[in-house]
Amino acid sequence: MRAAAGPERSAASAERRLRLALRDVFGFESLRTGQHRVIRRVLAAQSTLEVMPTGAGKSLCYQLPAVLTPKRGCVNPRRSACPRPPSRRRRPSSGVRKRVAPPARERQSASSA
C-alpha cells in the first residue's frame, strides 16, 4: 500500500495536529457538534460566523486554530464584549484649580451668621 500523497497527507497531518492540540492544550478528547466544521473554516482563513447556544464551545472554535497557527491572534469573545472600566489615569492639570462651592448647608449657615 502506498502512502497518501499531497493534499490527502497534509489533511491527515492537520487533523492529527488538531486532535493532539485539543487533548494536550485544552484537555478534551473530542469536539462537540458543529465545532469541527467551524474550526476547519477558520483554519482555511474563511470568514466565519457561528451562532451556538451558551455552553456549546464557541470560544474553542477560535482558540484552537489560534494555537495551531501561532502567527494568528485570537480575541476572546467574552472579553471583547465586556464593558471597559473607567480609566484610572489622571488627566494632566492645566495649572488652574477649580473653585468648588461648599455644600448648601454650609452656605446657608455662613449667610445667616
Secondary structure by P-SEA (a helix, b strand, c coil): ccccccaaaaaaaaaaaaaaaacccccccccccaaaaaaaaaaaccbbbbbbccccccccccaaaaaacccccccccccccccccccccccccccbbbbbbccaaaaaaaaac
